[in-house]
């Protein structure tokens, strides 16, 4: 497989030539940035999913000739509920991740 050439404006990194301590710091910094970005992407996905579900209810309700007030109310309800459940899942995953890290840390100490 051919490696892509490096753009002239970018620095070439030789990760193999790094000292182990520098490599560990670099890996920790990259992991912290990736974790922050992952939370943002999860939130974006929840917002997109909520809008799509609300739009789907709106379109289907109009296609089956339901009253527009009922369709609008159902669409808003589904959107809010989907958003709330998505935020709850994001929160629960972060809580469980923290608990697992704490549990692993206690296991290593013993």
N, C-alpha and C positions, 0 to 999 in steps of 0.2 A: 504494500500500500504506500502510495506516495505521500510524503508530508507536504503540507501547504507551506508556501514561502511566507516569511514574516514581512509584514508591512514595514516600510522604512521608518515610519513614525513610532513604531513600537520597539520596546526593548526586548532583546532575546533573553529568556531566563533559562539558566542551566540548573534545574532542580537537583540533578545528580551530583553536582559539584558543591552543593550547600553542606555546611556542617550540620550534624544531627540536631543540635540545639536551635540553630536558625531554621531548620526545616520544620521543627515542632512548632515554633512561634508562627511561622508562615502558615502552616496547616491550621492552627488554632484561629488565626485571623480570617482565613478563608472560610472556615466553618461558621464563625460568628456572623459574617456577612451573609452567607447562604441561609442561615437560620432566620435572620431578619427579613430577607427577601422572600423566604418561604411563607412567612406569616402574611405578608402583603399579597402574595399570589393566592393564598387560600381565601383571603377576604375578597379579592377580585372575583374569584370563582363563585363564591357565595352570592355576591351581588348579581353577577351575570345569570346564575341559575334562578335567582328570585325573579328577575325581570322576565326571563324566558317563561317561567311557569305562569306568572301573572298574565303575560301576553297570550300564552296558549289558552288559558281559561277565558280570556276576553274574546279571542277569535272564535273559539268553539262555541261559546255562549251566543255570539252573534250569528253564527252559522245555523244554529238550531232554533233561531227566532225567539229567543227569550227576551223579556223586557230589559231595556238597557240599564235601568237602575239596579236590577238584580244582578246582571252580568258584571257591572262595574263594582258593586259591593263584593261579589264573590272573587273577582280578580284581585282587588286590593287585599282582601282577607288572605287569599292564597299567597300573594307576594310577601305580606308581612310575616305570615307563619313560616314560609320557606326561609326567609331571611333570619328569623329568630332561631329556627332549628339549626341552620348553618352556623350561626354564631355560637350556639350551644355546643355543637360538635367541635368547632375550633377550640373552644375553651376546655372541653373535656379532654381533647387530645393533648393539649398543653399540660393540663393537670396530671394526666396519666404519665406523660413523658417525664415530668418532674418527679413524680413518685417512683417511677422505675429507676431514674438516675440516683435518687436518694437510697433506694433499696440496694442497688448495685454497689453504691459507695459503702454502705454498712456491711455488706457481705465481704468486701475486699479488706476491710479493717480487721475483721475477726480472724 
